[in-house]
Amino acid sequence: MELQPALLLAPLALLSACSRQGGDDSAHAKPAAVEPDTTPAAHQAPDPKAPAVVFLLDGGKEVRVSVEMARTARQIQRGLMYREHLPPEAGMLFFLRHERIQTFWMKNTLIPLDMIFANGAMEVVGVVENAEPKTLTTRKVARPSMYCIEVNGGWARAHGVGAGARIRFENVPPIGPADGDYD
């Protein structure tokens, strides 16, 4: 029997990228299986019923990002790993459960990302801009957060999103028992 190259690479996919590190026991969690990339095509019109994060900026300006949601330990561990493309107004919303200093890295993440951290009061507490792909450098901000919104590198600056901006969720169901308790 001949092994397929994808099967040989599967153990490498067990390492976390663009995932949380430190401050929890997720490093000891069972690794997640590789899931297919379900990113929508770059030219699709945004679905008004799709989950989104809306950034409320000075002067009443609002900026909307369609988001995939990372709600379970497995989804958080997987993050945006192995993606070669992220549509311009798309991202991922991480539900981190406890408000504290959150840390991320970019191992196995192929594109530069901005990481926008927000607290439970729905206020942006800091932004990590243009996190370098394929690194284990710890990324964090100095203030506790409960959510992280990852978008394409340079997106936050281009849209004027920084500390102090407010956020709201649209079409985002609350965390429930099906999401598990991983902290």
C-alpha positions in Angstrom: 0.0 0.0 0.0 1.4 3.4 -0.9 0.9 6.3 1.5 -0.6 9.5 0.1 1.5 12.7 0.6 -1.5 14.3 2.4 -1.5 11.5 5.0 2.2 12.0 5.6 1.6 15.7 6.2 -1.4 15.2 8.5 0.7 15.0 11.7 2.2 18.4 10.9 -1.3 19.9 10.9 -1.7 19.0 14.5 0.4 21.9 15.6 -1.5 25.0 16.4 -1.1 28.2 14.3 -2.7 31.5 14.8 -3.9 29.9 18.0 -3.8 30.8 21.7 -0.8 29.9 23.8 0.0 30.3 27.4 -2.4 31.1 30.3 -4.5 28.0 29.7 -4.1 24.3 29.2 -4.9 24.3 25.5 -1.3 23.2 24.8 -2.2 19.9 26.4 -5.5 19.5 24.5 -5.9 16.8 21.9 -4.9 18.1 18.5 -7.6 19.0 16.0 -8.1 17.2 12.7 -7.5 19.2 9.6 -10.7 20.7 8.4 -11.3 21.8 4.8 -11.0 25.5 4.0 -14.5 26.9 3.7 -13.6 30.5 3.1 -16.1 32.2 0.8 -14.9 33.2 -2.7 -13.3 36.6 -2.8 -15.9 38.1 -5.1 -19.1 37.0 -3.3 -21.3 39.8 -2.0 -21.5 39.8 1.8 -24.5 38.0 3.2 -26.5 40.5 5.5 -27.5 37.5 7.6 -23.9 36.2 8.0 -22.1 36.7 11.4 -20.3 40.0 11.5 -18.4 42.3 13.8 -19.2 46.0 13.4 -16.5 48.5 14.5 -18.0 51.8 15.7 -15.5 54.6 15.0 -15.3 58.3 15.8 -17.8 60.5 14.0 -20.4 57.7 13.8 -18.6 55.8 11.1 -19.2 52.0 11.1 -17.0 49.3 9.5 -18.3 45.8 9.1 -16.4 42.6 8.8 -18.0 39.3 8.0 -16.6 36.7 10.3 -16.2 33.0 10.7 -16.5 32.1 14.4 -13.9 30.2 16.5 -16.0 29.1 19.5 -14.7 25.7 20.5 -11.2 24.8 21.6 -10.7 23.0 18.3 -11.8 26.0 16.3 -9.6 28.3 18.3 -6.6 26.1 17.9 -7.1 25.9 14.2 -7.8 29.6 13.7 -6.8 30.8 10.2 -4.0 28.2 9.7 -3.1 27.1 6.2 -5.3 29.8 4.5 -3.6 31.2 1.4 -6.2 34.0 1.0 -8.7 35.9 3.2 -11.3 38.0 1.4 -10.8 41.8 2.0 -13.7 42.4 4.4 -13.6 39.0 6.1 -12.1 37.7 9.3 -12.4 35.4 12.2 -13.9 36.1 15.6 -12.4 34.2 18.5 -14.5 33.7 21.7 -11.9 33.4 24.4 -14.3 33.0 27.4 -12.2 34.7 30.1 -11.1 38.3 30.1 -7.3 38.3 30.5 -4.1 38.9 28.6 -4.5 36.7 25.5 -1.5 35.4 23.5 -1.5 34.2 19.9 1.2 33.0 17.4 1.3 32.6 13.7 2.8 29.1 13.2 1.3 27.5 10.1 -0.5 30.8 9.2 0.4 31.7 5.7 -0.9 35.3 5.5 -0.1 38.4 7.6 -2.9 39.3 9.9 -4.1 42.1 12.2 -5.3 40.9 15.6 -7.9 43.2 17.1 -8.4 42.5 20.8 -11.7 43.5 22.5 -12.8 43.2 26.1 -16.2 42.1 27.5 -17.4 45.7 27.5 -17.1 45.5 23.6 -14.2 48.0 23.4 -11.1 47.5 21.4 -8.2 47.4 23.9 -5.4 47.0 21.4 -4.3 45.9 17.9 -1.4 43.8 16.8 -0.7 44.9 13.2 0.7 42.8 10.4 1.7 39.8 12.4 4.4 38.0 10.5 3.3 34.6 9.1 4.9 31.3 10.0 6.4 32.4 13.3 6.1 31.4 16.9 6.6 35.0 18.2 4.0 35.7 20.9 1.5 38.3 19.9 -0.6 40.1 22.6 -1.7 43.5 23.8 -1.1 44.9 27.3 -4.8 44.9 28.4 -7.1 42.0 29.1 -9.4 40.9 26.4 -12.2 38.4 25.8 -12.4 38.5 22.0 -9.9 38.6 19.1 -10.9 39.5 15.6 -8.3 38.5 13.0 -8.4 40.3 9.6 -5.9 40.8 6.8 -2.7 42.5 7.7 -3.1 46.3 7.3 -6.9 46.2 7.5 -7.1 47.9 11.0 -5.0 50.9 10.0 -6.7 51.3 6.6 -10.1 51.4 8.3 -9.0 53.5 11.4 -9.7 50.8 13.9 -7.6 51.1 17.1 -7.8 51.1 20.8 -11.0 52.7 22.1 -13.2 51.8 19.2 -16.4 50.1 20.2 -17.7 46.9 18.6 -21.0 45.1 18.2 -21.8 41.7 16.9 -24.5 41.0 14.3 -26.0 37.5 13.8 -23.6 36.1 16.3 -25.3 33.6 18.6 -24.1 33.6 22.3 -21.7 30.9 23.6 -23.7 27.8 24.6 -23.1 24.3 26.0 -22.5 22.9 22.6 -19.4 25.1 22.4 -17.8 23.3 25.3 -15.8 24.6 28.2 -12.1 24.6 27.5 -10.6 26.9 30.1 
